[in-house]
Amino acid sequence: MKVQELPIRDIKPLLPIPDISIYLFVGIVAVASLVIGVGVFFFWKWWSTHRRIDPRVRWLRELDAIDFDRPKKAAYLMTKYGRLLAEDKRRQEILEQLIPKLERYKYKKEVPPLDEEVKRFMKLFIEMSHDAL
């Protein structure tokens, strides 16, 4: 057969091929982001419970947050955290002078406002504790 005698066959158009690669890519990125996010969340949760914070810093923060307008609570907090923070001789001496002055603000239903002298001693003790840490 000659080339010219070959029957002409119809050229068919290209068939459409469904392309879902963009959906696969978006799905994989979404799942990877979710896995990384959950991993970071659990790592942060573990880290926040296992990190070592010096308890003295926490006690000092409590003393910094003392409200001098509430004398009963201030006296109790100062006594509690003061005993824990009094590590050197100077702070122990100040605390020994301060605790008897705080006794009049404890164990009663109604207490008078804090004296300026007591406030001064409390602030001095807190300042000295800051300097020691």
C-alpha positions in Angstrom: 0.0 0.0 0.0 1.1 3.4 -0.8 1.3 6.1 1.8 -1.3 8.1 0.0 -3.8 5.2 0.0 -3.8 4.8 3.8 -7.1 5.6 5.3 -7.2 8.8 7.3 -8.2 8.2 10.8 -9.8 10.9 12.8 -7.6 12.7 15.3 -9.5 12.6 18.6 -9.1 15.5 21.1 -7.2 14.9 24.2 -9.1 13.3 27.0 -9.4 15.4 30.2 -7.5 13.9 33.1 -8.7 14.9 36.5 -5.9 16.7 38.4 -6.3 16.6 42.1 -2.7 17.3 43.0 -3.5 20.7 44.5 -6.0 19.1 46.8 -3.5 16.5 47.8 -0.9 19.2 48.5 -3.3 21.3 50.6 -4.4 18.2 52.5 -0.9 17.1 53.3 0.1 20.7 54.4 -3.0 20.8 56.6 -2.4 17.5 58.3 1.3 18.3 58.8 0.4 21.7 60.3 -2.1 20.0 62.7 0.5 17.4 63.8 3.1 20.1 64.4 0.6 22.3 66.3 -0.4 19.4 68.5 3.2 18.5 69.1 4.1 22.1 70.1 1.1 22.2 72.4 2.0 19.1 74.3 5.7 20.1 74.4 4.7 23.5 75.9 2.4 21.8 78.4 5.2 19.5 79.5 7.8 22.3 79.6 5.6 24.5 81.8 5.1 21.7 84.4 8.7 20.5 84.4 10.7 23.7 84.3 12.4 24.5 87.6 11.4 27.8 89.1 13.2 28.9 92.2 10.5 29.0 94.9 12.1 32.0 96.5 11.3 34.0 93.4 7.7 32.9 93.7 7.6 33.9 97.4 9.1 37.2 96.6 6.5 37.8 94.0 3.8 37.1 96.6 5.4 39.7 98.9 5.6 42.2 96.1 1.9 41.8 95.5 1.0 42.6 99.1 -1.9 45.0 99.4 -1.2 47.3 102.4 -4.8 48.3 102.5 -5.7 44.9 103.8 -3.6 44.7 107.0 -4.7 41.3 108.2 -3.9 39.5 105.0 -0.7 41.6 104.6 0.4 40.5 108.2 -0.2 36.8 107.5 1.5 36.9 104.1 4.5 38.8 105.5 4.9 36.3 108.3 4.5 33.2 106.1 6.8 34.3 103.3 9.1 36.3 105.5 10.1 33.2 107.5 10.8 31.4 104.2 12.9 34.2 102.8 14.9 35.1 105.9 18.1 33.3 105.1 20.8 35.7 106.2 21.4 37.3 109.6 20.3 40.8 108.6 16.9 39.7 107.2 16.3 37.4 110.2 16.9 40.4 112.6 14.5 42.6 110.7 11.9 39.8 110.7 12.4 39.2 114.4 11.6 42.9 115.0 8.7 42.9 112.5 6.8 39.8 113.6 5.9 41.1 117.1 4.6 44.3 115.5 2.4 42.2 113.1 0.8 40.3 116.0 -1.7 43.1 116.6 -3.0 42.7 113.0 -3.7 39.0 113.3 -6.2 36.8 115.2 -8.8 39.5 115.4 -11.9 40.2 113.4 -11.4 43.9 113.0 -7.9 45.3 112.7 -6.6 48.9 112.4 -4.7 50.0 109.3 -1.0 49.3 109.1 1.3 51.8 110.8 3.9 53.6 108.7 6.7 52.0 110.7 5.4 48.5 110.0 5.0 49.3 106.3 8.5 50.7 106.3 9.9 47.5 107.9 7.9 45.3 105.4 9.2 47.3 102.4 12.7 47.2 103.8 12.5 43.4 104.2 11.1 43.0 100.6 13.8 45.3 99.2 16.6 43.4 101.0 15.1 40.1 99.7 15.3 41.5 96.2 18.9 42.4 96.6 19.7 38.9 98.0 18.2 37.2 95.0 
